[in-house]
Amino acid sequence: MKDFLKKAALLILVLLYTGVSFSQRNKIEKADKVFKTYSYIDAREIYLKVVENGYESAQIYKKLGDTYYYNSEYESASIWYTKLINAYPGDTEAEYYFKAAQSLKSANKYEESDALMKTYAQKGGEGIIVSHFENSPDYLESIKEQAKNYLLNKVAINSEVSDFGPSFYGDKIVYASNPNDTEGNKVLAWNGLPYLDLYEADVDAEGNLSNVSILKGDINTKYNESSTAFTKDGETVYFTRNNFFEGKKGRDKDKTIKLKLYKATKSGDSIWSNIVELPFSSDEYSVAHPALSVDEKRLYFASDMPGTFGQSDIWYVDILGDNTFGSPVNLGSVVNTEARESFPFISNKNKLYFSSDDHTGLGGLDVFVIALNDQGAITGDIRNLGEPANSNYDDFGFIIDEEKQFGYVSSNRDGDGGGSVNDDIYFVKEVCEITISGVVTD
């Protein structure tokens, strides 16, 4: 009788364990499906519940880390990537050592980050990234030495949610924001924030921003609009939008809505209309973040189109007129890496500013600059703008009028662990320093 009871109890335990295990696997499968659609917030909630129930695996730690990493919540991402590396080193691919290293920078853990980058290199990490790391062992000191002397202040127009990606538009700037009054009032599954619309604000002689109003016309829709580039005459704008045109959504083969570039022209009282999709956009990859060359004959942008080195590269096309463009050209490995390069901007002194999470930065996306010649070819070396323009969080969307010596940058530095919800626009003022050297005799 005792043997029977023991066997019965053991059978019940096995059945209970099998049932719990089966239930957790179902939840994981559901979370994986949600994750594939970039619904990181919903996927995260499921993964966290699975972990709370005592179930763990390398795959869960990877996905959990990614749900934070791709929302720029780097400190939280570092927790799960560290668990992954400590518990499952044999199942951890090189890319996760890179993500963990980048995430640790946002927690000011640079020594730990550097140690993981060495492991990343040993595990066969991507060549350009490894080269940048190995060639810059004293990168923190180097960044400090080459830092531009700026003053930064938050602008007055920032909302309680995400504000970023300013561009010059005459005596105004245009930027993206997602307060609750945006078109359609829908929420992004990616980060749980409302969809983005484009707004404009007045700029005074000191660079202060005021009088915010939504951009008039047909540009804003119920989906995302962001990052613009205006011609100098103020009559044409290039802008980023989800794949949504003439009331129809476009999706790739995985049913995902990508980003595309569009063009609009102004009519009447600053009403934007005549929306045209740029011909090098595609349902299968994203193109975004436009920037015009000084002569307005070339359009720069970020994309993950075929031929991209990493997650996104800086590309350009020649503007031929009559809504025709040349073939996209990758800007090359001097600028682009296997990581993320995005948010290009060409200053009036023909300097290319862009953001990257490689090129040995302080953490997250950093802003870099490199000079261009009159033909648009890269000259000189890339320079990290350093602190305070950069921080150990995401710094991007940098624009500057180098004649007036002021501009703006987007950053999520002022928040609890980063994240898109903390994106704000900062006023950037270049501070001139005069150094006098010589011998004083009297």
C-alpha positions as CSV (number, residue, x, y, z in Angstrom):
1,M,0.0,0.0,0.0
2,K,2.8,2.4,0.9
3,D,4.6,1.6,-2.4
4,F,1.3,2.4,-4.2
5,L,0.9,5.7,-2.5
6,K,4.5,6.7,-3.2
7,K,4.1,5.8,-6.9
8,A,0.8,7.7,-7.0
9,A,2.3,10.8,-5.4
10,L,5.3,10.6,-7.8
11,L,2.9,10.3,-10.8
12,I,1.0,13.4,-9.6
13,L,4.2,15.4,-9.2
14,V,5.3,14.4,-12.7
15,L,1.9,15.3,-14.2
16,L,1.9,18.6,-12.3
17,Y,5.4,19.4,-13.5
18,T,4.6,18.4,-17.1
19,G,1.4,20.5,-17.0
20,V,3.3,23.6,-15.6
21,S,6.1,23.1,-18.1
22,F,3.6,22.7,-21.0
23,S,1.8,25.9,-19.8
24,Q,5.1,27.9,-19.7
25,R,6.1,26.7,-23.1
26,N,2.8,27.9,-24.5
27,K,3.3,31.3,-22.9
28,I,6.9,31.5,-24.4
29,E,5.6,30.6,-27.9
30,K,3.0,33.3,-27.6
31,A,5.6,35.8,-26.4
32,D,7.9,34.9,-29.3
33,K,5.1,35.5,-31.8
34,V,4.5,38.9,-30.2
35,F,8.2,39.7,-30.1
36,K,8.5,39.1,-33.9
37,T,6.0,41.8,-34.5
38,Y,8.1,44.3,-32.5
39,S,5.5,44.4,-29.8
40,Y,8.2,44.5,-27.2
41,I,6.1,45.8,-24.3
42,D,3.5,43.0,-24.6
43,A,6.3,40.3,-25.1
44,R,8.2,41.6,-22.1
45,E,5.2,41.2,-19.8
46,I,4.8,37.5,-20.8
47,Y,8.5,36.7,-20.5
48,L,8.6,38.3,-17.0
49,K,5.7,36.2,-15.8
50,V,7.3,33.1,-17.1
51,V,10.5,33.9,-15.2
52,E,8.5,34.7,-12.0
53,N,7.0,31.2,-12.3
54,G,10.5,29.8,-12.1
55,Y,11.1,28.9,-15.7
56,E,14.3,30.2,-17.4
57,S,16.4,29.7,-20.5
58,A,19.0,31.4,-22.6
59,Q,16.3,32.3,-25.1
60,I,14.1,34.0,-22.5
61,Y,17.1,36.0,-21.2
62,K,18.0,37.1,-24.7
63,K,14.5,38.2,-25.6
64,L,14.0,40.0,-22.3
65,G,17.2,41.9,-22.7
66,D,16.2,42.8,-26.2
67,T,12.8,44.2,-25.2
68,Y,14.7,46.7,-23.1
69,Y,17.6,47.2,-25.4
70,Y,15.5,48.1,-28.4
71,N,13.6,50.6,-26.3
72,S,16.9,52.2,-25.1
73,E,16.4,51.1,-21.6
74,Y,20.0,50.0,-21.3
75,E,20.4,49.6,-17.6
76,S,17.5,47.1,-17.5
77,A,18.8,45.4,-20.6
78,S,22.2,44.9,-18.9
79,I,20.6,43.0,-16.0
80,W,19.1,40.3,-18.3
81,Y,22.2,40.2,-20.6
82,T,24.4,39.7,-17.6
83,K,22.1,36.8,-16.3
84,L,22.4,35.3,-19.8
85,I,26.2,35.5,-19.9
86,N,26.6,34.1,-16.4
87,A,24.1,31.3,-16.7
88,Y,24.4,30.3,-20.3
89,P,27.8,31.3,-21.7
90,G,27.9,28.5,-24.1
91,D,24.6,29.6,-25.6
92,T,25.4,33.2,-25.8
93,E,26.3,34.5,-29.3
94,A,28.8,37.3,-29.9
95,E,26.2,39.9,-30.6
96,Y,24.9,39.6,-27.0
97,Y,28.3,40.3,-25.6
98,F,28.2,43.5,-27.7
99,K,24.7,44.5,-26.5
100,A,25.7,43.7,-22.9
101,A,28.8,45.8,-23.3
102,Q,26.9,48.8,-24.7
103,S,24.2,48.5,-22.0
104,L,26.8,48.5,-19.2
105,K,28.1,51.8,-20.4
106,S,24.8,53.4,-19.5
107,A,25.3,52.2,-16.0
108,N,28.8,53.8,-16.0
109,K,30.4,50.3,-15.8
110,Y,33.1,50.9,-18.4
111,E,35.6,48.4,-17.2
112,E,33.0,45.6,-17.3
113,S,31.9,46.8,-20.7
114,D,35.5,46.7,-22.0
115,A,35.9,43.1,-20.6
116,L,32.8,42.0,-22.5
117,M,34.1,43.7,-25.7
118,K,37.3,41.6,-25.5
119,T,35.1,38.4,-25.2
120,Y,33.0,39.7,-28.1
121,A,36.2,39.9,-30.2
122,Q,37.3,36.5,-29.1
123,K,34.0,35.0,-30.1
124,G,34.4,36.3,-33.7
125,G,32.5,39.7,-33.4
126,E,32.0,41.9,-36.4
127,G,35.2,43.2,-38.0
128,I,34.6,47.0,-38.0
129,I,33.3,47.0,-34.4
130,V,36.2,45.0,-33.2
131,S,38.7,47.1,-35.1
132,H,37.3,50.3,-33.6
133,F,37.5,48.8,-30.1
134,E,41.0,47.4,-30.4
135,N,42.4,50.6,-32.1
136,S,41.1,52.8,-29.3
137,P,42.1,51.3,-25.9
138,D,42.0,54.7,-24.3
139,Y,38.8,55.8,-26.0
140,L,37.4,57.6,-22.9
141,E,40.4,59.8,-22.6
142,S,40.4,60.4,-26.3
143,I,36.7,61.4,-26.3
144,K,37.4,63.8,-23.4
145,E,40.3,65.4,-25.3
146,Q,38.3,66.0,-28.5
147,A,35.0,67.0,-26.9
148,K,33.4,70.2,-28.3
149,N,32.7,72.9,-25.8
150,Y,28.9,73.3,-25.7
151,L,26.3,74.4,-23.2
152,L,23.2,72.3,-23.1
153,N,19.7,73.2,-21.8
154,K,16.4,71.5,-22.1
155,V,14.0,73.5,-24.3
156,A,10.7,74.8,-22.9
157,I,8.5,73.0,-25.4
158,N,9.3,69.4,-24.3
159,S,6.2,67.4,-23.4
160,E,5.8,64.6,-20.8
161,V,6.5,62.0,-23.4
162,S,8.8,61.7,-26.4
163,D,10.1,64.8,-28.2
164,F,13.0,64.4,-30.7
165,G,14.4,64.9,-34.2
166,P,14.3,68.7,-34.7
167,S,15.1,70.2,-38.1
168,F,15.5,73.8,-39.2
169,Y,12.5,75.3,-41.1
170,G,13.2,79.0,-41.8
171,D,12.7,80.8,-38.4
172,K,11.1,77.7,-37.0
173,I,12.0,74.2,-36.1
174,V,9.9,71.1,-36.8
175,Y,10.1,68.0,-34.5
176,A,8.3,64.8,-33.7
177,S,6.3,64.3,-30.6
178,N,3.6,61.9,-29.3
179,P,1.4,63.6,-26.7
180,N,-2.1,62.2,-26.3
181,D,-3.6,64.6,-28.9
182,T,-1.7,63.0,-31.8
183,E,-3.7,61.9,-34.9
184,G,-5.6,58.7,-34.2
185,N,-4.6,58.4,-30.5
186,K,-3.2,54.9,-31.0
187,V,-0.4,53.4,-29.0
188,L,2.8,51.9,-30.4
189,A,3.2,48.2,-29.4
190,W,7.0,48.8,-29.7
191,N,7.2,51.1,-26.6
192,G,3.7,51.7,-25.4
193,L,3.7,55.4,-26.4
194,P,1.2,57.2,-28.7
195,Y,2.0,57.4,-32.4
196,L,4.2,60.3,-33.5
197,D,3.1,63.5,-35.3
198,L,5.1,66.5,-36.6
199,Y,4.9,69.9,-34.8
200,E,6.5,73.2,-35.5
201,A,7.8,75.9,-33.0
202,D,9.0,79.4,-33.4
203,V,12.7,80.1,-32.8
204,D,13.9,83.5,-31.4
205,A,17.3,85.2,-31.8
206,E,18.6,83.3,-28.7
207,G,17.4,79.9,-29.9
208,N,14.5,79.7,-27.5
209,L,11.4,77.8,-28.7
210,S,7.8,78.7,-28.3
211,N,4.3,78.7,-29.9
212,V,4.0,75.0,-30.7
213,S,1.5,74.0,-33.3
214,I,0.8,70.9,-35.3
215,L,2.2,70.9,-38.8
216,K,-0.7,71.8,-41.2
217,G,-1.8,69.8,-44.2
218,D,-1.7,66.2,-45.2
219,I,1.6,65.1,-43.6
220,N,0.3,63.8,-40.3
221,T,-1.7,60.6,-40.2
222,K,-2.8,58.0,-37.7
223,Y,0.6,56.4,-37.9
224,N,4.1,57.6,-37.2
225,E,5.7,60.7,-38.8
226,S,9.1,62.0,-37.7
227,S,12.5,63.5,-38.8
228,T,12.2,66.0,-41.6
229,A,14.5,68.0,-44.0
230,F,13.3,71.2,-45.5
231,T,14.7,73.0,-48.6
232,K,16.1,76.5,-47.9
233,D,13.2,78.2,-49.7
234,G,10.8,76.4,-47.3
235,E,8.7,75.1,-50.1
236,T,9.6,71.4,-50.0
237,V,10.0,68.9,-47.1
238,Y,11.2,65.3,-47.0
239,F,9.9,63.4,-44.1
240,T,9.7,59.9,-42.5
241,R,6.5,58.0,-42.1
242,N,5.3,54.5,-41.5
243,N,4.5,52.6,-44.7
244,F,1.1,54.3,-45.1
245,F,0.1,56.2,-48.2
246,E,-3.3,57.3,-49.6
247,G,-5.1,55.5,-46.8
248,K,-3.4,52.1,-47.4
249,K,-0.9,50.3,-45.2
250,G,2.0,48.5,-46.8
251,R,3.7,45.5,-45.1
252,D,6.7,43.3,-45.7
253,K,6.6,39.5,-46.2
254,D,6.5,39.2,-42.3
255,K,3.4,41.5,-42.1
256,T,5.6,44.3,-40.6
257,I,5.0,48.0,-41.4
258,K,8.4,49.5,-42.2
259,L,9.5,53.2,-42.5
260,K,9.5,55.1,-45.8
261,L,10.6,58.5,-47.0
262,Y,8.0,60.9,-48.5
263,K,8.1,64.4,-50.1
264,A,5.6,67.2,-49.7
265,T,5.3,70.7,-51.1
266,K,3.7,73.8,-49.5
267,S,0.6,75.5,-50.8
268,G,-1.4,78.4,-49.5
269,D,-1.0,79.3,-45.8
270,S,1.8,76.9,-44.9
271,I,-0.4,73.9,-45.9
272,W,1.6,70.8,-46.8
273,S,0.2,68.6,-49.6
274,N,1.1,66.8,-52.8
275,I,2.6,63.8,-50.8
276,V,4.9,61.7,-52.9
277,E,6.6,58.4,-51.8
278,L,10.2,58.4,-52.8
279,P,11.0,55.7,-55.3
280,F,13.8,54.0,-53.4
281,S,11.5,53.3,-50.4
282,S,10.4,49.7,-50.1
283,D,7.9,47.5,-48.3
284,E,10.8,45.1,-47.4
285,Y,13.2,47.5,-45.6
286,S,13.1,50.9,-43.9
287,V,14.4,54.3,-45.1
288,A,14.2,57.2,-42.7
289,H,15.8,60.4,-41.3
290,P,16.4,62.6,-44.3
291,A,19.1,65.3,-44.6
292,L,19.9,67.6,-47.5
293,S,23.4,68.5,-48.7
294,V,24.4,72.2,-48.7
295,D,23.6,72.6,-52.4
296,E,20.4,70.5,-52.0
297,K,21.4,68.2,-54.8
298,R,21.9,65.2,-52.6
299,L,19.6,63.5,-50.0
300,Y,21.1,61.6,-47.1
301,F,19.2,59.1,-45.1
302,A,19.4,56.0,-42.8
303,S,18.4,52.5,-44.0
304,D,18.7,48.8,-43.5
305,M,18.3,48.1,-47.3
306,P,20.4,45.3,-48.9
307,G,24.1,46.3,-48.9
308,T,23.9,47.7,-45.3
309,F,26.8,46.7,-43.1
310,G,24.8,46.5,-39.9
311,Q,21.4,47.3,-38.4
312,S,21.3,50.6,-40.2
313,D,23.7,52.7,-42.4
314,I,23.9,56.2,-43.8
315,W,23.1,56.3,-47.5
316,Y,22.5,59.0,-50.1
317,V,20.9,59.5,-53.4
318,D,21.4,62.3,-56.0
319,I,18.3,64.5,-56.5
320,L,17.7,64.6,-60.3
321,G,14.5,66.7,-60.3
322,D,10.9,66.0,-61.3
323,N,10.6,63.5,-58.4
324,T,13.4,61.4,-59.8
325,F,16.5,60.3,-57.9
326,G,19.7,58.4,-58.5
327,S,20.4,54.9,-57.1
328,P,21.1,54.7,-53.4
329,V,24.8,54.8,-52.5
330,N,26.2,53.5,-49.2
331,L,28.4,56.1,-47.5
332,G,31.0,53.4,-46.8
333,S,32.9,51.8,-43.9
334,V,34.5,55.0,-42.7
335,V,31.1,56.1,-41.4
336,N,29.1,52.9,-41.3
337,T,29.6,49.8,-39.1
338,E,27.9,46.6,-38.2
339,A,26.0,48.5,-35.5
340,R,23.5,51.4,-35.9
341,E,24.3,54.6,-37.8
342,S,21.4,57.0,-38.2
343,F,20.0,60.6,-38.0
344,P,22.4,62.3,-40.5
345,F,22.6,66.1,-40.7
346,I,24.7,68.3,-43.1
347,S,25.7,71.6,-41.6
348,N,26.1,74.9,-43.5
349,K,29.9,74.3,-43.3
350,N,29.5,70.9,-45.0
351,K,30.0,68.7,-42.0
352,L,28.2,65.4,-41.6
353,Y,26.8,64.9,-38.1
354,F,25.3,61.5,-37.4
355,S,24.6,59.1,-34.5
356,S,26.1,55.7,-33.9
357,D,26.4,53.1,-31.1
358,D,29.8,52.1,-32.4
359,H,32.8,54.3,-33.1
360,T,33.7,53.8,-29.4
361,G,31.2,56.1,-27.7
362,L,30.1,56.8,-24.1
363,G,27.1,54.6,-24.3
364,G,23.9,54.3,-26.3
365,L,23.9,56.4,-29.4
366,D,26.6,59.1,-29.6
367,V,26.8,62.0,-32.0
368,F,29.8,62.1,-34.3
369,V,31.0,64.5,-37.0
370,I,33.2,64.3,-40.1
371,A,33.9,66.8,-42.8
372,L,32.8,66.5,-46.4
373,N,34.4,68.2,-49.5
374,D,32.5,70.1,-52.1
375,Q,31.8,66.9,-54.0
376,G,30.4,65.2,-50.9
377,A,33.3,62.9,-50.4
378,I,34.5,62.2,-46.8
379,T,37.6,64.0,-45.6
380,G,39.5,63.9,-42.4
381,D,38.7,61.7,-39.4
382,I,35.5,61.0,-37.4
383,R,35.2,62.9,-34.1
384,N,33.1,62.1,-31.1
385,L,31.5,65.3,-29.9
386,G,32.1,64.2,-26.3
387,E,30.3,65.5,-23.2
388,P,28.0,67.4,-22.8
389,A,26.7,66.9,-26.3
390,N,26.9,63.2,-25.7
391,S,26.1,61.1,-22.6
392,N,26.0,57.5,-21.7
393,Y,22.4,57.3,-23.0
394,D,21.0,57.9,-26.5
395,D,22.0,61.2,-28.1
396,F,20.8,61.8,-31.6
397,G,19.1,64.1,-34.1
398,F,21.9,66.7,-33.7
399,I,21.5,69.8,-35.8
400,I,23.5,73.1,-35.7
401,D,23.7,76.4,-37.5
402,E,27.5,76.8,-37.4
403,E,27.2,80.5,-38.3
404,K,24.9,81.3,-35.4
405,Q,26.8,78.7,-33.3
406,F,23.7,77.1,-31.8
407,G,21.5,74.1,-32.5
408,Y,19.6,71.3,-30.9
409,V,20.1,67.6,-30.0
410,S,17.7,64.9,-28.8
411,S,18.6,62.8,-25.8
412,N,16.9,60.4,-23.2
413,R,19.6,61.1,-20.6
414,D,17.3,62.8,-18.1
415,G,15.2,59.9,-17.0
416,D,15.1,56.6,-15.0
417,G,17.2,54.3,-17.1
418,G,16.7,56.0,-20.5
419,G,13.9,54.8,-22.7
420,S,12.0,56.5,-25.5
421,V,9.5,58.1,-23.1
422,N,12.4,60.3,-21.8
423,D,13.4,61.6,-25.2
424,D,13.8,65.4,-25.0
425,I,15.2,68.2,-27.1
426,Y,18.1,70.2,-25.8
427,F,19.3,73.6,-26.9
428,V,23.0,73.4,-27.9
429,K,25.2,76.6,-27.7
430,E,28.8,76.5,-28.9
431,V,31.1,78.2,-26.4
432,C,34.1,80.1,-27.9
433,E,37.3,79.8,-26.0
434,I,40.3,82.1,-26.5
435,T,43.6,80.8,-25.5
436,I,46.6,83.3,-25.2
437,S,50.1,82.0,-24.8
438,G,53.3,83.8,-24.3
439,V,55.8,85.1,-21.8
440,V,54.9,87.9,-19.4
441,T,57.9,90.1,-18.7
442,D,56.3,92.8,-16.6
